[in-house]
Protein backbone atom coordinates (compact mmCIF):
# COMPACT_ATOMS: atom_id res chain seq x y z
CA UNK A 1 0.00 0.00 0.00
CA UNK A 2 2.80 2.45 0.95
CA UNK A 3 6.22 2.31 -0.69
CA UNK A 4 9.22 4.48 0.15
CA UNK A 5 12.27 3.89 -2.03
CA UNK A 6 15.59 5.56 -1.12
CA UNK A 7 13.67 8.54 0.25
CA UNK A 8 15.64 11.56 1.40
CA UNK A 9 14.45 14.93 2.66
CA UNK A 10 16.56 17.98 3.45
CA UNK A 11 15.64 21.44 4.68
CA UNK A 12 18.41 23.60 3.31
CA UNK A 13 21.64 22.33 4.82
CA UNK A 14 19.80 20.18 7.38
CA UNK A 15 19.30 16.58 6.28
CA UNK A 16 16.20 15.19 8.01
CA UNK A 17 15.90 11.77 6.34
CA UNK A 18 18.39 9.69 4.37
CA UNK A 19 17.85 6.57 2.26
CA UNK A 20 14.52 5.38 3.68
CA UNK A 21 13.36 2.06 2.18
CA UNK A 22 10.05 0.87 3.60
CA UNK A 23 7.09 -1.19 2.39
CA UNK A 24 3.83 -1.11 4.36
CA UNK A 25 1.17 -3.64 3.39
CA UNK A 26 -2.54 -2.90 3.13
CA UNK A 27 -4.28 -2.90 6.55
CA UNK A 28 -0.94 -3.11 8.35
CA UNK A 29 -0.34 -1.03 11.49
CA UNK A 30 3.22 0.31 11.62
CA UNK A 31 4.61 2.43 14.46
CA UNK A 32 7.60 4.74 13.97
CA UNK A 33 9.79 5.60 16.95
CA UNK A 34 13.05 7.46 17.43
CA UNK A 35 14.63 10.33 19.27
CA UNK A 36 13.39 13.91 18.86
CA UNK A 37 14.49 15.43 15.56
CA UNK A 38 15.06 12.12 13.77
CA UNK A 39 12.50 12.87 11.04
CA UNK A 40 9.43 10.94 12.23
CA UNK A 41 6.94 13.74 11.49
CA UNK A 42 8.71 14.55 8.22
CA UNK A 43 8.20 10.94 7.17
CA UNK A 44 4.45 11.24 7.76
CA UNK A 45 4.23 14.49 5.80
CA UNK A 46 5.98 12.90 2.85
CA UNK A 47 3.40 10.09 2.81
CA UNK A 48 0.57 12.60 3.22
CA UNK A 49 1.75 14.65 0.23
CA UNK A 50 2.40 17.74 2.35
CA UNK A 51 6.12 17.61 1.55
CA UNK A 52 8.02 16.40 -1.50
CA UNK A 53 11.13 14.23 -1.10
CA UNK A 54 14.44 15.72 -2.15
CA UNK A 55 15.44 12.24 -3.27
CA UNK A 56 13.73 8.91 -3.88
CA UNK A 57 10.05 8.13 -4.42
CA UNK A 58 6.90 7.76 -2.30
CA UNK A 59 3.87 5.86 -3.60
CA UNK A 60 0.50 5.09 -2.04
CA UNK A 61 -1.71 2.45 -3.64
CA UNK A 62 0.74 2.24 -6.53
CA UNK A 63 0.46 5.95 -7.42
CA UNK A 64 3.23 8.52 -6.85
CA UNK A 65 2.41 10.94 -4.04
CA UNK A 66 2.41 14.50 -5.36
CA UNK A 67 -0.31 16.15 -3.26
CA UNK A 68 -2.75 15.36 -0.42
CA UNK A 69 -5.36 12.71 -1.21
CA UNK A 70 -8.86 12.10 0.15
CA UNK A 71 -7.79 8.47 0.68
CA UNK A 72 -5.18 9.56 3.22
CA UNK A 73 -6.16 11.06 6.61
CA UNK A 74 -3.72 12.78 8.96
CA UNK A 75 -4.31 13.08 12.71
CA UNK A 76 -1.93 15.38 14.60
CA UNK A 77 -0.98 16.11 18.21
CA UNK A 78 -3.49 18.94 18.63
CA UNK A 79 -7.18 18.09 18.00
CA UNK A 80 -7.81 21.46 16.25
CA UNK A 81 -11.58 21.22 16.67
CA UNK A 82 -13.77 24.09 15.53
CA UNK A 83 -15.07 25.65 18.78
CA UNK A 84 -18.48 26.62 17.35
CA UNK A 85 -19.28 23.09 16.18
CA UNK A 86 -20.46 20.20 18.31
CA UNK A 87 -18.55 16.93 18.56
CA UNK A 88 -20.78 15.46 15.85
CA UNK A 89 -20.40 18.58 13.72
CA UNK A 90 -16.61 18.41 13.96
CA UNK A 91 -16.59 14.75 12.92
CA UNK A 92 -18.76 15.61 9.90
CA UNK A 93 -16.48 18.44 8.71
CA UNK A 94 -14.57 16.30 6.14
CA UNK A 95 -17.93 15.04 4.83
CA UNK A 96 -18.97 18.62 4.05
CA UNK A 97 -15.59 19.55 2.56
CA UNK A 98 -15.55 16.47 0.31
CA UNK A 99 -19.31 16.78 -0.42
CA UNK A 100 -20.07 13.23 0.63
CA UNK A 101 -23.65 12.04 1.39
CA UNK A 102 -24.42 13.69 4.74
CA UNK A 103 -27.22 11.42 5.98
CA UNK A 104 -25.19 8.25 5.45
CA UNK A 105 -22.13 9.71 7.15
CA UNK A 106 -24.10 11.23 10.01
CA UNK A 107 -25.03 7.71 11.12
CA UNK A 108 -21.40 6.62 10.76
CA UNK A 109 -20.21 9.64 12.78
CA UNK A 110 -22.57 8.74 15.61
CA UNK A 111 -21.38 5.13 15.50
CA UNK A 112 -17.72 6.20 15.68
CA UNK A 113 -18.35 8.56 18.60
CA UNK A 114 -20.14 5.80 20.47
CA UNK A 115 -17.27 3.39 19.73
CA UNK A 116 -14.72 5.70 21.41
CA UNK A 117 -16.84 6.20 24.52
CA UNK A 118 -18.58 9.47 23.60
CA UNK A 119 -22.17 8.28 23.59
CA UNK A 120 -24.18 11.11 25.12
CA UNK A 121 -21.60 13.74 24.11
CA UNK A 122 -22.52 14.16 20.43
CA UNK A 123 -23.99 17.64 21.01
CA UNK A 124 -21.25 18.96 23.28
CA UNK A 125 -18.88 21.69 22.14
CA UNK A 126 -15.09 21.38 22.51
CA UNK A 127 -14.97 23.60 25.61
CA UNK A 128 -17.28 21.09 27.31
CA UNK A 129 -14.92 18.18 26.62
CA UNK A 130 -11.70 17.08 28.29
CA UNK A 131 -8.47 16.83 26.31
CA UNK A 132 -8.90 13.09 25.94
CA UNK A 133 -12.48 13.52 24.71
CA UNK A 134 -11.37 16.13 22.18
CA UNK A 135 -8.73 13.76 20.82
CA UNK A 136 -11.37 11.03 20.51
CA UNK A 137 -13.43 13.42 18.40
CA UNK A 138 -10.36 14.14 16.24
CA UNK A 139 -9.84 10.39 15.75
CA UNK A 140 -13.45 9.97 14.62
CA UNK A 141 -13.04 12.91 12.24
CA UNK A 142 -9.98 11.23 10.69
CA UNK A 143 -11.90 7.97 10.22
CA UNK A 144 -15.23 9.35 8.97
CA UNK A 145 -14.30 9.25 5.27
CA UNK A 146 -13.06 5.64 5.52
CA UNK A 147 -9.49 6.48 4.50
CA UNK A 148 -7.35 3.73 3.04
CA UNK A 149 -4.38 5.21 4.90
CA UNK A 150 -4.41 6.74 8.39
CA UNK A 151 -1.37 8.76 9.48
CA UNK A 152 -1.08 9.61 13.18
CA UNK A 153 1.53 12.06 14.50
CA UNK A 154 1.90 11.53 18.27
CA UNK A 155 -1.86 11.92 18.75
CA UNK A 156 -1.86 11.04 22.46
CA UNK A 157 1.33 12.85 23.56
CA UNK A 158 -0.42 15.68 25.44
CA UNK A 159 -2.62 13.36 27.52
CA UNK A 160 -2.06 11.83 30.93
CA UNK A 161 -0.75 8.27 31.11
CA UNK A 162 -4.06 6.55 31.94
CA UNK A 163 -5.97 8.43 29.22
CA UNK A 164 -3.21 7.58 26.71
CA UNK A 165 -3.47 3.91 27.56
CA UNK A 166 -7.27 3.98 27.33
CA UNK A 167 -7.20 5.73 23.94
CA UNK A 168 -4.54 3.34 22.63
CA UNK A 169 -6.79 0.45 23.61
CA UNK A 170 -9.74 2.01 21.80
CA UNK A 171 -7.60 2.64 18.72
CA UNK A 172 -6.58 -1.02 18.78
CA UNK A 173 -10.23 -2.07 18.84
CA UNK A 174 -11.14 0.31 16.02
CA UNK A 175 -8.27 -0.98 13.88
CA UNK A 176 -9.32 -4.58 14.41
CA UNK A 177 -12.93 -3.74 13.47
CA UNK A 178 -12.25 -1.29 10.62
CA UNK A 179 -8.66 -1.81 9.46
CA UNK A 180 -6.94 0.99 7.58
CA UNK A 181 -3.26 1.02 6.67
CA UNK A 182 -1.89 2.98 9.62
CA UNK A 183 1.42 4.71 10.30
CA UNK A 184 1.65 5.83 13.93
CA UNK A 185 4.45 8.12 15.10
CA UNK A 186 5.11 8.02 18.83
CA UNK A 187 7.77 8.61 21.48
CA UNK A 188 6.19 5.89 23.60
CA UNK A 189 7.71 2.44 23.21
CA UNK A 190 4.76 0.99 25.13
CA UNK A 191 2.24 2.49 22.68
CA UNK A 192 4.23 1.14 19.75
CA UNK A 193 4.24 -2.40 21.15
CA UNK A 194 0.58 -2.26 22.15
CA UNK A 195 -0.61 -1.16 18.71
CA UNK A 196 1.77 -2.12 15.93
CA UNK A 197 2.30 -5.13 13.68
CA UNK A 198 5.83 -3.78 13.10
CA UNK A 199 7.89 -1.03 14.73
CA UNK A 200 10.29 1.06 12.64
CA UNK A 201 13.20 2.43 14.68
CA UNK A 202 14.84 5.55 13.21
CA UNK A 203 18.39 6.62 13.98
CA UNK A 204 19.23 10.17 15.15
CA UNK A 205 19.32 12.81 12.40
CA UNK A 206 19.62 12.23 9.58
CA UNK A 207 16.89 9.67 10.15
CA UNK A 208 17.70 6.25 8.73
CA UNK A 209 16.02 2.94 9.44
CA UNK A 210 18.01 1.30 12.20
CA UNK A 211 15.71 -1.71 12.55
CA UNK A 212 12.22 -2.92 11.70
CA UNK A 213 10.92 -5.13 14.50
CA UNK A 214 8.05 -7.57 13.99
CA UNK A 215 5.67 -7.58 16.96
CA UNK A 216 4.35 -11.12 16.82
CA UNK A 217 2.19 -10.85 19.92
CA UNK A 218 -1.46 -11.99 19.58
CA UNK A 219 -4.17 -9.33 19.80
CA UNK A 220 -5.80 -7.81 21.66
CA UNK A 221 -2.81 -6.65 23.73
CA UNK A 222 -2.66 -4.85 27.03
CA UNK A 223 -0.22 -3.92 29.78
CA UNK A 224 -2.34 -5.56 32.45
CA UNK A 225 -1.93 -9.10 33.69
CA UNK A 226 -2.48 -11.41 30.72
CA UNK A 227 -0.96 -14.39 28.97
CA UNK A 228 1.27 -12.20 26.79
CA UNK A 229 2.68 -9.88 29.47
CA UNK A 230 6.16 -11.42 29.31
CA UNK A 231 6.31 -11.09 25.50
CA UNK A 232 5.19 -7.46 25.68
CA UNK A 233 7.84 -6.66 28.32
CA UNK A 234 10.57 -8.37 26.27
CA UNK A 235 9.65 -6.41 23.13
CA UNK A 236 9.58 -3.11 25.06
CA UNK A 237 13.02 -3.82 26.55
CA UNK A 238 14.51 -4.64 23.13
CA UNK A 239 13.22 -1.39 21.60
CA UNK A 240 14.46 0.57 24.60
CA UNK A 241 17.98 -0.82 24.08
CA UNK A 242 17.85 0.09 20.38
CA UNK A 243 16.90 3.69 21.14
CA UNK A 244 19.73 4.09 23.65
CA UNK A 245 22.36 3.41 20.96
CA UNK A 246 24.14 6.43 19.49
N, C-alpha and C positions, 0 to 999 in steps of 0.2 A: 504493500500500500504506500509506504513512504521509503524513498531511496535517496541517500546522500552519498555522492561519489566524489572523493577527494575535495571535500568542501573546505574552503578557507574564507575568512572574513576579517578584514582589517579596517580600522578607523584611523585614517592617516598613517602615522608611524606606529600605531598600536595594533599589534596582531592579536585578535580575540580568539580565533579558531584556526587550526591548521590541520589539513589532511584528514577530515572526518569522513570515514566510510561506515555507513550504518544502513541496515535494511530492517524495516519494521513491518511485520505481516499484518494483514487485515484482522481487526478485532483484538490485536495484541495490546497489552498494557505495559508500557516501558517507562521506567523512572530514570531520571538523569540527576546524578548527584556530583558534587565537587565543591571545592573551596570557593569563596566569594571572588568574583572577577574572572572565573575560568571560562566564561562564555555560555553558560547554561541558558540564560534568557535570550542571548543572541541566536542560539541554535533554534529556539522556538520561533523567533521572529523570521528566520529564514524559511522555516517550514510554512509559516502563516502567510508568506508573501509580503511581509511588511519591510523586509530588507532583501537586497540581492547579494548573492555571494560574490566575493572578489576573485574566487577561483572555484572550479568544480561545478557540479550540477545538483539540483534538488528537484525531485519529482514526487507527485502525489497522485495515486491512481494511474500511473503511467504517463501523466502529462507534466511537462516542465512547469515549475512554479514561477510565475512572473508577476502575480498580483494576488490580493486576497480573494478567497473563493467562498461561496455560500456553503460549500461542503465541509469547510474547516471552521471550527469555533475556537475562540481563544478566551480563556478565563484567567484573569490576572489577580494580583495580591489584593487590590482594593475593589470592593464590590461595584462602585460607581453606579449606584442606583439613582434613578431620577426621583428627587424628593417629593414631587407633586403627584407621583403615580403610586398606586397600591402595589403590594407584592405581586398580585396577579397581573396588574398592568405592566409592571416592569418585566415580568417573564414574557409577556406578549409583545414586547417592543420589537424584537427581530421579525415577528410575524407581520407586523405593520410595515416595517422597512422593506421586507422582501415581498410584500403583497401576497401573502399566503392566505388560504381560506381561514377566516377568523373563528368561525363557529367550531370547526374541527379542532383547531389548535387551542381554543379556550378550554375544551374538555381535557386535552393533553396537559395543558398548563396546570389545571387543578389536580390532575393525577400526579404530576411530578411534585408539586408542593406538598401533597399529602404523603408522598413516598419519602420525603426528607424531613418529615415531622412537623410540617407547617399547616396541618389541617386546623381550621379555625382562625388562621391568620391571613387568609387570602386578601382581605380588605384592609389590612393594616398598612400604614405608610412606613417608610424606612426609619423615621425617628421613633416609631413605636416598637422597633425590633432591635434585639441585641446584635452585636457584631457577628456572632455565629449564625443567627437567623438571616441576617443580610447576605452572608456568604452562601447560605443555602439557596436564597432567591437567585443569586448570581449563577449558581450551578444550574438551577432549573432553566434560567434564561439561555445559558450556553447549550443546553440539551434540547430546547423546544423545537428547533428546526431539524432534528434528527441528523446531526452532522455525521459524516463518515469518519472525520478526524476531530478529536477533541484535544486541544493543547492547554495545559494548565501550568501557570507560572507561580509557584509557591502560593497556592490559593488559601492555605490555612496558616500561613506564617504569623499573622497578627493575632491569632486566637490563643486562648489559654490551653494548657496541655490536655485537659479532659475534653474540651470542646473539639480540639483537633482530632483526638482519637475517635470521638463519636462521629464526626464528619467523615473521617477516613473510612470508618466502618460502613456508613451510609453510601459513600461513593463506591465501595467494593460491591455492595448489594446492587446498586444501580448498574454497574458495569456487567455484573453477572446476568442481570435481567435484560439489559438493553445494550449489548456490547458495541462500543465504537472504538476505533483505533485511537489509543490514548497515549500521549507523551506528557509525563508529569514531572516537572522540575521541582526539586525540594532540597532543603538543607538537612532534612530529617532522615537519618538512616532507617529509623523504625518505620516511618511512613512508607519509604521505598520498599521495604521487605513486606509490609502488610499488604501493599496494593499490587506490586508489579509482577509480571511474568519474567521480565529481565530487568536488571539494573545496569545502566551505563555509567561508568565512573570516569570523569574527566580529570585530566591533569591540570595543575596550575597554569596560568596564561603563558603562552598561547594554549588554549584548550585542545587537547588531543585525547583520543580514547585510550585510557590506561587499561581498562578491562571491561568486558561485558559479562555479567554474572547471571546465570540462569537461577531463578528462584523456584525450585521444584517442590514447593510445599503445597499440599492440597488446600483447596479453598472450601469454605471460608476460613480466613485466618484471624487470629486475635492475639493480644498480648496477655490475656488472662490465662488461667490454668486450663490447658487442653492437651490433646495428644501430640500436638506438633510444637509445643513450647520449646523443647530442646533444639529442634531444627531452626526455629525462628531465631533463637539466641545465637546459634552458631553462625548463621548467615549475617546477622547484625555485627558480630565480632569481626568476621572476615572483612566486611566493608569498612568498618572502623579502621582496621589495620591498613587497608589500601589508601584511605584518605590521609593517614598520618605520614605517608611517604612523601619525600620532597619531590 
